[in-house]
């Protein structure tokens, strides 16, 4: 479980957008329906153009890159130098340039991704874009059904002659755009009151906002789940402890995250934050935790039910099956999450399939033993503690493992039989018998008369019927015929016990009584081989 969480954490960190690094801005699609292929962050130093302006405003790309670099550093005084603050409309002032820069980057963060590769890195700008040669577009936003283009334009410079800045026409629209597309009052409070800084490419105030929403969701969910737990524990439900643990554990976190996401969907957050939220990392962890604990609840309830029904052997199979189902469901959850992040799940499955074939070939014997284990558990021909014959082996089953079964023989040695081989053996379960057979042959001297023979048969039959451990049926004492060494009597009956030690005591008592009966009637039992005369 810990390894799974660590793997997911690494994948999450690799998925967090690196939008505002000091070397440039990671690009993505704008609000148009056609997705634009992501470009790698472009370093100013590695640019194809040899910048002469210290702020890299020689080209449109240098201007946008420098603007994002300054805002990432929270240096809005510097960011204002990338804005054309001339000829602003009434009500706007050049002195508020840093505030306009802050609002503009918030608009961009919330609504678009800027693809630096699509912005010209030449002083002349982009040609054939249906714009004047002194203007370039770097993004588009939609406000109340109208699309507004964000523009760059060339402005005079005393040293270089011409440099590129964000157009004053775009700057003039910033207050209006921010009122429609910027942050709401709650987010504004965090922006104003949380210290500046970054962690994993997100602002500290963005992390504070995410944590605050999650804590608030927990404060709402915890009392509700605590109350639900109390109600469940007061009920008569047989498995209430397991369900109560599920409620206050993974269900609490899962409900808090769902509530948190519902609130965030109605909050003005940046595209970077929404990218982290939509990655669903914590939600996947909560779902995996919920599946893991739900499997425990189902496993325990089924186990107790089957034990009460006398299916203890089948109940012992639940643990490996539950673990197998856990792995399958967790793997399915992770694949769905990777598909959501944009990975090709079919490619991953194909790779896993090839690896699975290699592993299966390498562990063929282990797989056969595992299947044999499932066969032994499901059909239950033997249980732990049973005495039986397994091929040529006779002994007591001490353990049925996932690979082999441990059998202690009557000589007190231990044999480990692979389950794949054991499942194919002819298994005689001696412990399953409900009674033990008594079968013996008696050879009487040929001098025994017919009257003596009849009397002996009747007395032995009466002896068996009178004994409380001998079953009444089937019970037979018969004269089989004339043997090579004597007259043959056959005694057949069942002793009503499954304890072999008790059977031996009863058998001994009956044999002594039979011998006394034969002697009482004046004859004798002869051996199979006649004793030689001296």
C-alpha positions as CSV (number, residue, x, y, z in Angstrom):
1,X,0.0,0.0,0.0
2,X,2.8,2.4,0.9
3,X,4.6,1.7,-2.4
4,X,1.4,2.4,-4.3
5,X,0.9,5.8,-2.6
6,X,4.6,6.7,-3.1
7,X,4.3,5.9,-6.8
8,X,1.2,8.0,-7.2
9,X,2.9,10.9,-5.4
10,X,5.8,10.8,-7.8
11,X,3.5,10.8,-10.7
12,X,1.5,13.7,-9.3
13,X,4.7,15.8,-8.8
14,X,5.6,15.1,-12.4
15,X,2.2,16.2,-13.6
16,X,2.0,19.6,-11.8
17,X,2.4,22.2,-14.5
18,X,5.7,24.2,-14.6
19,X,4.0,27.3,-15.9
20,X,6.0,30.1,-14.3
21,X,9.6,28.9,-14.0
22,X,12.3,31.5,-13.9
23,X,13.4,30.4,-17.4
24,X,10.0,30.6,-19.0
25,X,6.4,29.6,-19.2
26,X,5.1,26.2,-20.0
27,X,2.6,26.5,-22.8
28,X,-0.8,24.9,-23.4
29,X,-3.9,25.4,-25.4
30,X,-6.1,28.5,-25.3
31,X,-9.8,28.4,-24.9
32,X,-10.4,27.3,-28.5
33,X,-11.7,23.8,-29.1
34,X,-8.7,22.6,-31.1
35,X,-5.9,21.6,-28.6
36,X,-2.5,23.0,-29.2
37,X,0.4,20.8,-28.7
38,X,2.4,21.6,-25.6
39,X,5.7,23.3,-26.0
40,X,8.8,22.9,-23.8
41,X,9.7,25.8,-21.6
42,X,11.9,28.2,-23.5
43,X,14.9,29.8,-21.8
44,X,15.7,33.4,-22.5
45,X,19.4,32.6,-22.6
46,X,18.8,29.8,-25.0
47,X,16.7,31.9,-27.3
48,X,17.4,32.1,-31.0
49,X,17.5,35.9,-30.9
50,X,20.4,37.9,-29.4
51,X,18.6,40.3,-27.1
52,X,20.0,43.8,-26.7
53,X,17.3,45.1,-24.2
54,X,18.1,44.1,-20.6
55,X,14.4,43.2,-20.2
56,X,14.3,41.1,-23.4
57,X,11.7,43.3,-25.0
58,X,13.3,43.2,-28.4
59,X,10.8,40.5,-29.6
60,X,7.2,39.6,-28.8
61,X,8.3,36.3,-27.2
62,X,11.0,38.0,-25.1
63,X,8.4,40.5,-23.8
64,X,5.9,37.8,-22.7
65,X,8.6,35.6,-21.3
66,X,10.1,38.5,-19.3
67,X,6.6,39.5,-18.1
68,X,5.9,36.0,-16.8
69,X,9.3,35.8,-15.2
70,X,8.8,39.0,-13.3
71,X,5.3,38.0,-12.1
72,X,6.6,34.7,-11.0
73,X,9.1,36.5,-8.9
74,X,6.3,38.7,-7.5
75,X,8.2,41.7,-8.9
76,X,5.2,43.7,-10.2
77,X,7.2,46.9,-10.4
78,X,9.4,45.1,-13.0
79,X,6.4,43.5,-14.6
80,X,4.8,47.0,-15.2
81,X,7.8,47.8,-17.5
82,X,6.4,45.3,-20.0
83,X,3.1,47.2,-20.2
84,X,2.4,50.1,-22.5
85,X,1.0,52.6,-20.0
86,X,0.7,55.5,-22.4
87,X,-2.6,57.1,-23.4
88,X,-4.6,55.2,-20.8
89,X,-8.3,56.1,-20.5
90,X,-9.6,58.4,-17.7
91,X,-9.7,56.7,-14.4
92,X,-6.5,54.7,-15.1
93,X,-3.0,55.9,-14.0
94,X,0.5,55.0,-15.0
95,X,1.3,54.7,-11.3
96,X,-1.0,51.8,-11.0
97,X,1.0,49.8,-13.5
98,X,2.1,47.1,-11.0
99,X,-1.5,46.6,-10.0
100,X,-2.5,46.2,-13.7
101,X,0.3,43.7,-14.1
102,X,-0.9,41.7,-11.2
103,X,-4.5,41.7,-12.5
104,X,-3.4,40.8,-16.0
105,X,-1.4,37.8,-14.9
106,X,-4.4,36.7,-12.8
107,X,-6.6,36.9,-15.9
108,X,-4.1,34.8,-17.9
109,X,-3.6,32.3,-15.0
110,X,-7.4,31.7,-14.7
111,X,-8.4,31.5,-18.4
112,X,-5.6,30.7,-20.9
113,X,-2.3,29.1,-21.3
114,X,0.2,31.0,-23.5
115,X,2.2,29.0,-26.0
116,X,5.6,30.7,-26.2
117,X,6.5,28.6,-29.3
118,X,3.7,30.3,-31.2
119,X,4.9,33.8,-30.4
120,X,7.5,35.3,-32.7
121,X,11.0,35.6,-31.5
122,X,11.9,38.2,-34.2
123,X,11.9,42.0,-33.8
124,X,9.5,42.2,-36.8
125,X,6.9,40.1,-35.1
126,X,4.5,37.7,-36.8
127,X,3.6,38.2,-40.4
128,X,0.4,37.2,-42.2
129,X,-1.6,37.3,-38.9
130,X,-4.1,39.8,-40.3
131,X,-2.8,42.4,-37.8
132,X,-0.8,45.5,-38.4
133,X,3.0,44.9,-38.5
134,X,3.4,46.7,-35.2
135,X,1.0,44.4,-33.3
136,X,1.0,40.7,-32.4
137,X,-1.6,38.6,-30.5
138,X,-0.5,36.4,-27.5
139,X,-3.9,35.1,-26.4
140,X,-7.7,35.4,-26.5
141,X,-10.3,35.4,-23.7
142,X,-14.1,35.3,-23.9
143,X,-16.2,37.8,-21.9
144,X,-20.0,37.7,-22.1
145,X,-19.9,35.9,-25.4
146,X,-17.4,38.3,-27.0
147,X,-13.8,37.3,-27.8
148,X,-11.2,39.7,-26.8
149,X,-7.7,39.5,-28.2
150,X,-4.7,40.2,-26.0
151,X,-2.2,42.2,-27.9
152,X,1.5,43.2,-28.0
153,X,2.7,46.2,-29.9
154,X,5.8,48.1,-30.8
155,X,6.5,51.3,-28.9
156,X,9.2,53.9,-29.2
157,X,12.4,53.5,-27.1
158,X,15.2,56.0,-26.8
159,X,18.0,53.5,-26.9
160,X,16.7,50.7,-29.2
161,X,14.3,52.7,-31.3
162,X,11.5,50.2,-31.0
163,X,10.6,47.6,-28.4
164,X,7.6,45.4,-27.7
165,X,5.2,45.9,-24.9
166,X,1.7,44.6,-24.0
167,X,-0.6,47.0,-25.8
168,X,-2.1,50.0,-24.0
169,X,-5.4,48.9,-25.7
170,X,-5.1,45.6,-23.8
171,X,-4.0,47.3,-20.6
172,X,-7.1,49.6,-20.8
173,X,-9.3,46.5,-20.8
174,X,-7.6,44.9,-17.7
175,X,-9.9,46.4,-15.0
176,X,-13.0,45.3,-16.9
177,X,-11.5,41.8,-17.7
178,X,-10.4,41.4,-14.1
179,X,-13.9,42.1,-12.8
180,X,-15.3,39.4,-15.0
181,X,-12.5,36.9,-15.2
182,X,-10.3,37.6,-12.2
183,X,-10.3,36.3,-8.7
184,X,-13.3,36.6,-6.4
185,X,-13.2,38.3,-2.9
186,X,-12.2,35.1,-1.1
187,X,-9.2,34.5,-3.3
188,X,-8.3,38.1,-3.2
189,X,-8.1,37.9,0.6
190,X,-5.6,35.1,0.3
191,X,-3.6,36.9,-2.3
192,X,-3.4,40.0,0.0
193,X,-2.7,38.2,3.3
194,X,-0.5,35.2,2.5
195,X,3.2,35.9,2.0
196,X,4.6,35.6,-1.5
197,X,6.5,32.5,-2.5
198,X,6.2,29.3,-4.4
199,X,6.1,25.6,-3.7
200,X,6.0,23.1,-6.6
201,X,5.4,26.0,-9.0
202,X,2.2,27.1,-7.2
203,X,2.0,30.3,-5.1
204,X,1.9,29.9,-1.4
205,X,-1.5,31.6,-1.2
206,X,-2.8,28.9,-3.7
207,X,-1.6,26.1,-1.4
208,X,-3.1,27.9,1.6
209,X,-6.4,28.2,-0.2
210,X,-6.4,24.5,-1.1
211,X,-5.6,23.5,2.4
212,X,-8.2,25.8,3.8
213,X,-10.9,24.3,1.6
214,X,-9.9,20.8,2.6
215,X,-9.9,21.6,6.3
216,X,-13.2,23.3,6.1
217,X,-14.7,20.3,4.3
218,X,-13.3,18.0,7.0
219,X,-14.9,20.2,9.7
220,X,-18.2,19.7,8.0
221,X,-17.8,16.0,7.3
222,X,-16.3,14.9,10.6
223,X,-19.4,15.6,12.8
224,X,-21.6,14.0,10.2
225,X,-19.6,10.8,10.1
226,X,-19.2,10.7,13.9
227,X,-23.0,10.9,14.2
228,X,-23.4,8.2,11.6
229,X,-20.9,6.0,13.4
230,X,-22.9,6.4,16.7
231,X,-26.1,5.4,15.0
232,X,-24.5,2.3,13.4
233,X,-22.9,1.2,16.7
234,X,-26.3,1.4,18.4
235,X,-28.0,-0.7,15.7
236,X,-28.4,-4.5,15.8
237,X,-26.4,-5.0,12.6
238,X,-24.0,-8.0,13.0
239,X,-21.0,-6.3,11.4
240,X,-21.5,-2.8,12.8
241,X,-17.9,-2.4,14.1
242,X,-16.5,-3.0,10.6
243,X,-19.0,-0.6,9.0
244,X,-18.3,2.0,11.6
245,X,-14.6,1.8,11.0
246,X,-15.3,2.3,7.3
247,X,-17.4,5.4,8.0
248,X,-14.9,7.2,10.1
249,X,-11.9,6.2,8.0
250,X,-11.8,6.3,4.2
251,X,-15.4,7.4,3.8
252,X,-14.7,10.6,5.8
253,X,-11.8,11.5,3.6
254,X,-13.7,10.6,0.4
255,X,-16.7,12.7,1.4
256,X,-14.5,15.7,2.4
257,X,-12.7,15.6,-1.0
258,X,-15.9,15.4,-2.9
259,X,-17.3,18.4,-1.0
260,X,-14.0,20.2,-1.4
261,X,-14.1,19.7,-5.2
262,X,-17.7,20.9,-5.3
263,X,-16.7,24.1,-3.6
264,X,-13.7,24.7,-5.8
265,X,-15.8,24.2,-8.9
266,X,-17.6,27.4,-7.9
267,X,-14.5,29.4,-6.9
268,X,-12.3,31.6,-9.0
269,X,-9.0,29.7,-9.1
270,X,-6.0,29.8,-11.4
271,X,-5.5,27.4,-14.2
272,X,-2.5,26.0,-12.4
273,X,-4.5,25.3,-9.2
274,X,-7.4,23.7,-11.2
275,X,-4.8,21.6,-13.0
276,X,-3.6,20.2,-9.6
277,X,-7.2,19.8,-8.4
278,X,-8.3,18.1,-11.5
279,X,-5.4,15.7,-11.4
280,X,-7.4,13.9,-8.6
281,X,-4.4,12.6,-6.7
282,X,-5.9,12.8,-3.2
283,X,-9.2,11.5,-4.6
284,X,-7.5,8.5,-6.0
285,X,-5.8,7.8,-2.7
286,X,-9.2,8.1,-0.9
287,X,-10.9,5.7,-3.4
288,X,-8.1,3.2,-3.0
289,X,-8.3,3.4,0.8
290,X,-12.1,3.0,0.6
291,X,-11.8,0.0,-1.7
292,X,-9.2,-1.6,0.6
293,X,-11.4,-1.2,3.8
294,X,-14.6,-2.1,2.0
295,X,-13.0,-5.4,1.0
296,X,-12.2,-6.0,4.7
297,X,-15.8,-5.4,5.6
298,X,-17.1,-7.8,2.9
299,X,-14.5,-10.4,3.7
300,X,-15.2,-10.4,7.5
301,X,-19.0,-10.6,7.0
302,X,-18.7,-13.4,4.5
303,X,-16.2,-15.2,6.6
304,X,-18.4,-15.2,9.7
305,X,-21.5,-16.2,7.7
306,X,-19.7,-19.2,6.1
307,X,-18.2,-20.3,9.4
308,X,-21.7,-20.2,10.9
309,X,-22.9,-22.4,8.0
310,X,-20.1,-24.9,8.6
311,X,-18.0,-23.8,5.6
312,X,-14.8,-23.0,7.5
313,X,-12.6,-24.3,4.7
314,X,-14.3,-22.1,2.1
315,X,-14.0,-19.2,4.6
316,X,-10.2,-19.7,4.8
317,X,-10.1,-19.0,1.0
318,X,-11.5,-15.5,1.4
319,X,-8.3,-13.9,2.4
320,X,-6.2,-14.7,-0.8
321,X,-9.3,-14.0,-3.0
322,X,-9.9,-10.7,-1.2
323,X,-6.3,-9.6,-1.7
324,X,-6.5,-10.6,-5.4
325,X,-9.7,-8.5,-5.9
326,X,-8.1,-5.6,-4.0
327,X,-5.1,-5.6,-6.4
328,X,-7.4,-5.8,-9.5
329,X,-9.7,-2.9,-8.3
330,X,-6.7,-0.8,-7.3
331,X,-5.0,-1.4,-10.7
332,X,-8.3,-0.5,-12.4
333,X,-8.6,2.7,-10.4
334,X,-5.0,3.8,-11.2
335,X,-5.6,3.0,-14.9
336,X,-8.7,5.2,-15.0
337,X,-6.8,8.0,-13.2
338,X,-3.9,7.8,-15.7
339,X,-6.4,7.9,-18.6
340,X,-7.8,11.1,-16.9
341,X,-4.4,12.6,-16.8
342,X,-3.9,12.0,-20.5
343,X,-1.9,8.8,-20.5
344,X,-2.8,6.1,-23.0
345,X,-4.1,3.3,-20.8
346,X,-4.1,0.8,-23.7
347,X,-0.4,1.3,-24.1
348,X,0.2,0.8,-20.4
349,X,-1.9,-2.4,-20.5
350,X,0.0,-3.6,-23.5
351,X,3.3,-3.2,-21.7
352,X,1.9,-4.8,-18.6
353,X,0.6,-7.7,-20.8
354,X,4.0,-8.4,-22.2
355,X,5.6,-8.2,-18.8
356,X,2.8,-10.4,-17.5
357,X,3.5,-13.1,-20.1
358,X,7.2,-13.1,-19.2
359,X,6.4,-13.3,-15.5
360,X,3.9,-16.1,-16.1
361,X,6.4,-18.2,-18.1
362,X,9.1,-17.7,-15.4
363,X,6.7,-18.6,-12.6
364,X,4.7,-21.4,-14.3
365,X,5.1,-23.8,-11.4
366,X,4.1,-21.2,-8.8
367,X,0.9,-20.4,-10.8
368,X,0.1,-24.1,-11.0
369,X,0.5,-24.4,-7.3
370,X,-1.7,-21.4,-6.7
371,X,-4.4,-22.8,-8.9
372,X,-4.1,-26.1,-7.1
373,X,-4.5,-24.2,-3.8
374,X,-7.7,-22.6,-5.0
375,X,-8.9,-26.1,-6.1
376,X,-8.2,-27.5,-2.6
377,X,-9.9,-24.7,-0.9
378,X,-13.0,-24.5,-3.1
379,X,-13.7,-28.3,-3.4
380,X,-12.4,-28.9,0.2
381,X,-11.5,-32.6,0.0
382,X,-9.3,-32.2,3.0
383,X,-9.0,-29.8,5.9
384,X,-6.3,-28.9,8.4
385,X,-6.3,-31.7,11.0
386,X,-7.7,-34.4,8.7
387,X,-6.1,-37.8,8.5
388,X,-6.0,-39.3,5.1
389,X,-4.2,-41.3,2.4
390,X,-2.6,-39.2,-0.4
391,X,-1.3,-41.6,-3.0
392,X,1.2,-43.7,-1.1
393,X,1.3,-41.2,1.8
394,X,-0.7,-41.6,5.0
395,X,-0.7,-38.9,7.6
396,X,-2.3,-35.8,9.1
397,X,-2.8,-32.5,7.3
398,X,-1.0,-29.8,9.3
399,X,-1.2,-26.8,7.0
400,X,-2.6,-25.9,3.5
401,X,-0.3,-23.2,2.2
402,X,-0.4,-21.2,-1.0
403,X,2.4,-23.3,-2.5
404,X,2.3,-26.7,-0.8
405,X,0.5,-28.8,1.9
406,X,2.3,-29.9,5.0
407,X,1.5,-33.6,6.0
408,X,2.8,-35.4,9.1
409,X,3.0,-39.1,8.4
410,X,2.3,-41.9,10.9
411,X,6.0,-42.2,11.3
412,X,6.0,-38.6,12.6
413,X,8.0,-37.3,9.6
414,X,6.8,-34.3,7.6
415,X,6.2,-34.2,3.9
416,X,5.5,-31.0,1.9
417,X,3.4,-31.9,-1.2
418,X,3.0,-29.2,-3.9
419,X,-0.6,-28.3,-4.2
420,X,-0.6,-28.7,-8.0
421,X,0.3,-32.4,-7.5
422,X,-1.9,-32.9,-4.5
423,X,-5.0,-31.6,-6.3
424,X,-4.5,-34.4,-8.9
425,X,-4.0,-37.2,-6.4
426,X,-6.6,-39.8,-5.3
427,X,-7.3,-38.5,-1.8
428,X,-8.8,-40.8,0.8
429,X,-10.0,-38.7,3.8
430,X,-10.0,-41.0,6.7
431,X,-11.3,-38.3,9.1
432,X,-14.5,-38.0,7.1
433,X,-15.8,-41.5,8.0
434,X,-18.7,-41.6,10.4
435,X,-17.9,-45.1,11.7
436,X,-15.1,-47.7,11.5
437,X,-15.5,-51.2,10.0
438,X,-14.8,-54.4,12.0
439,X,-14.0,-57.3,9.6
440,X,-12.4,-60.5,10.7
441,X,-12.1,-64.1,9.5
442,X,-12.2,-67.0,11.9
443,X,-10.9,-70.5,11.0
444,X,-12.3,-73.4,13.1
445,X,-10.9,-76.9,13.4
446,X,-12.5,-79.4,10.9
447,X,-13.4,-81.5,13.9
448,X,-16.1,-78.9,14.8
449,X,-19.6,-80.3,14.4
450,X,-22.5,-78.7,12.7
451,X,-24.3,-78.1,16.0
452,X,-21.2,-76.4,17.4
453,X,-20.8,-74.3,14.3
454,X,-24.5,-73.1,14.5
455,X,-24.1,-72.3,18.2
456,X,-20.9,-70.3,17.7
457,X,-22.4,-68.2,14.9
458,X,-25.5,-67.4,17.0
459,X,-23.5,-66.5,20.1
460,X,-21.1,-64.3,18.1
461,X,-24.1,-62.5,16.5
462,X,-25.8,-62.0,19.9
463,X,-22.5,-60.8,21.3
464,X,-22.2,-58.1,18.6
465,X,-25.9,-57.1,18.9
466,X,-25.6,-56.7,22.7
467,X,-22.6,-54.4,22.5
468,X,-23.5,-50.7,22.7
469,X,-20.7,-49.6,20.3
470,X,-21.7,-51.9,17.5
471,X,-24.2,-50.7,15.0
472,X,-27.2,-52.9,14.5
473,X,-27.0,-52.8,10.7
474,X,-25.2,-53.9,8.7
475,X,-24.1,-56.8,11.0
476,X,-23.3,-60.3,9.7
477,X,-21.7,-63.5,11.0
478,X,-21.7,-66.1,8.3
479,X,-20.2,-69.5,7.4
480,X,-18.1,-68.8,4.3
481,X,-17.2,-72.4,3.5
482,X,-14.4,-74.9,3.7
483,X,-11.0,-73.4,3.7
484,X,-7.7,-75.1,3.1
485,X,-6.9,-75.2,6.8
486,X,-10.3,-75.0,8.5
487,X,-13.9,-74.0,8.5
488,X,-14.2,-70.3,7.7
489,X,-16.4,-67.8,9.5
490,X,-16.7,-64.2,8.5
491,X,-17.6,-61.4,11.0
492,X,-18.6,-58.1,9.6
493,X,-19.9,-55.0,11.6
494,X,-19.4,-51.3,12.1
495,X,-18.2,-49.7,15.4
496,X,-20.0,-46.5,16.0
497,X,-17.0,-44.2,16.6
498,X,-14.5,-42.1,14.5
499,X,-11.8,-42.3,17.2
500,X,-9.3,-45.0,16.1
501,X,-8.0,-45.5,19.6
502,X,-11.5,-46.2,20.9
503,X,-12.1,-48.5,17.9
504,X,-9.0,-50.6,18.8
505,X,-10.3,-51.0,22.4
506,X,-13.7,-52.1,21.3
507,X,-12.2,-54.4,18.6
508,X,-9.9,-56.0,21.2
509,X,-12.8,-56.6,23.6
510,X,-14.9,-58.3,20.8
511,X,-12.0,-60.5,19.7
512,X,-11.5,-61.8,23.2
513,X,-15.2,-62.5,23.5
514,X,-15.2,-64.4,20.2
515,X,-12.2,-66.5,21.4
516,X,-14.1,-67.3,24.6
517,X,-17.2,-68.2,22.7
518,X,-15.2,-70.7,20.5
519,X,-13.6,-72.3,23.5
520,X,-16.9,-72.5,25.4
521,X,-18.4,-74.6,22.6
522,X,-15.5,-77.1,22.7
523,X,-13.6,-76.3,19.6
524,X,-10.6,-74.3,18.6
525,X,-9.3,-71.6,16.2
526,X,-6.7,-72.9,13.8
527,X,-3.9,-70.9,12.2
528,X,-3.6,-70.3,8.5
529,X,-0.5,-72.6,8.4
530,X,-0.8,-75.8,10.4
531,X,1.7,-76.1,13.3
532,X,4.1,-78.9,12.6
533,X,3.9,-81.9,15.0
534,X,6.9,-82.4,17.2
